[in-house]
C-alpha cells in the first residue's frame, strides 16, 4: 500500500472534497485524483462515491478511514525503530524492573535521556515473576533483576550491572537490642517477612539449617516494608532499595555479621536484540 496515497485518502475523507485536500498538500487536483484511483485499484475496492457536488465514503472507504490513522502511526513507529536499530540516536527503549528498583536507576535513565533525547525511554515496574517472560516475549528490551532470580533460558543474555547485598530492615521502634552488625543466629530468632518471589541464598541457608523459625511470605517488597513499618517483624531486602526508596527515620538497617549476602544486579535481554539503543544504555549503566 502506497503510504502517500493513504495520506491523500485520509485528507479527502476528512474534507470530503478533492480540491481542498489537494490544496492541503500543494498539489493539483488531477494528481491527487490519480493517487486515489491508484489506491482503489491496489485495494480492489471503491473508496469514494463522487458526483458533481458531493464526495462520500463507501462502506469500504469508511472501514479504511477508521483504521487509517492507526496504519500511518504504526508505519511511523516502525520507521523510528529502524532508525534506532541503525544508530541508537532515535527509537524506543523499554526497561522492566521490580517495584523499588526503578528509583535506584532513575539517575542513569535521566542521564541516558539527556544523551539521547530522541529515544523514548521508559522504566516500568512489573511483577518479579514476569521479568524473564517479558524479555523472552519481546515486551521489553531490558529487565533489571537479581542474579539468583534468573532461570536458565537459551534466548536470554545476562549481564552484570553492579553488586549489592541484603540487609536486615526493621521499624525504628522494633524491640531489638542485639548487636550491629547482626549475627545470623539473631536473625533466625526474629519473625521474618519476605516477598514470596525473592529467595536470597542467605534465607535458603537458614531454612536448610532449620534456623528460620518464623517466615511470613508476602506478595512483594512494598508489602514487606509496610508490614515492617507496622512493627510486625523484620525483613531482608537489597540495600539499594532501602537507599533509594525507604531510607528515613522510621527504619533501622543492619548488616549481617557472619553471612555472605552479596548478589549481582543483572540486566537480561534477548540474544537476538541488536538494537543500538540497548547497547548504548548497557554501556552507560555499566559505567
TANORQUI-V388361 format. One record per backbone hydrogen bond with DSSP energy under -1.0 kcal/mol. NH is the residue of the N-H (numbers start at 0). CO is the residue of the C=O. E is the energy in kcal/mol with one decimal. If there is no record, write none. Layout:
BEGIN
nh:co:e
NH:CO:E
NH:CO:E
END
This chain:
BEGIN
nh:co:e
5:1:-1.8
6:2:-1.9
7:3:-2.3
8:4:-2.7
9:5:-2.3
10:6:-1.9
11:7:-2.2
12:8:-2.6
13:9:-1.7
14:10:-2.8
15:11:-2.5
20:16:-1.6
21:17:-2.5
22:18:-2.2
23:19:-1.9
24:20:-1.4
26:21:-2.3
31:27:-1.9
32:28:-2.7
33:29:-2.1
34:30:-1.8
35:31:-2.2
36:32:-2.5
37:33:-2.4
38:34:-2.1
39:35:-2.5
40:36:-2.2
41:37:-2.4
42:38:-1.9
43:39:-1.7
44:39:-1.4
48:55:-3.1
50:53:-2.0
55:48:-2.2
57:46:-2.1
61:57:-2.8
62:58:-2.0
63:59:-2.4
64:60:-2.7
65:61:-2.1
66:62:-1.2
67:63:-1.0
70:66:-2.3
71:67:-2.4
72:68:-2.7
73:69:-2.5
74:70:-2.1
75:71:-2.0
76:72:-2.5
77:73:-2.4
78:74:-2.3
79:75:-2.4
80:76:-2.3
81:77:-2.2
82:78:-2.1
83:79:-2.5
84:80:-2.2
85:81:-1.4
86:82:-2.5
87:83:-1.1
90:117:-1.4
92:119:-2.5
94:121:-2.3
95:141:-2.8
96:123:-2.2
100:97:-2.1
104:101:-1.2
108:104:-2.2
109:105:-2.6
110:106:-2.2
111:107:-2.8
112:108:-2.5
113:109:-2.0
114:110:-2.0
115:111:-2.6
118:115:-1.9
119:90:-3.2
120:118:-1.2
121:92:-2.1
123:94:-2.8
125:96:-2.5
129:126:-1.7
130:127:-1.4
133:129:-2.3
134:130:-1.1
135:131:-2.7
136:132:-2.5
137:134:-1.4
138:133:-1.8
139:133:-1.7
140:93:-1.9
141:93:-1.8
142:267:-2.0
143:95:-2.6
144:265:-2.5
146:263:-2.4
148:145:-1.8
149:146:-1.3
155:152:-1.6
156:268:-3.3
158:266:-2.7
160:264:-3.2
161:264:-1.6
163:262:-2.7
165:260:-1.4
166:236:-2.4
167:253:-2.9
168:234:-3.1
169:251:-2.2
171:249:-3.7
173:170:-1.7
175:173:-2.6
181:254:-3.1
186:182:-1.8
187:183:-2.4
189:186:-1.4
191:213:-2.9
192:233:-2.8
193:215:-2.7
195:217:-3.0
197:194:-1.5
203:199:-2.0
204:200:-2.2
205:201:-1.8
206:202:-2.4
207:203:-2.4
208:204:-2.0
209:206:-1.3
210:205:-2.8
212:187:-1.5
212:210:-1.3
215:191:-3.4
217:193:-2.0
223:219:-2.0
224:220:-2.7
225:221:-2.1
226:222:-2.5
227:223:-2.2
228:224:-2.5
229:225:-1.3
230:227:-1.9
231:226:-2.2
233:190:-2.6
234:168:-2.2
236:166:-1.9
238:164:-2.4
241:237:-1.2
242:238:-2.7
243:239:-1.8
244:240:-2.1
247:245:-1.6
250:247:-1.5
251:169:-3.0
253:167:-2.9
256:181:-2.3
262:163:-2.4
264:161:-3.0
265:144:-2.3
266:158:-3.2
267:142:-2.6
268:156:-1.9
270:154:-2.6
272:269:-1.6
273:271:-1.1
278:274:-1.7
279:275:-2.7
280:276:-2.1
281:277:-2.6
282:278:-2.1
283:279:-2.0
284:280:-2.9
285:281:-1.8
END
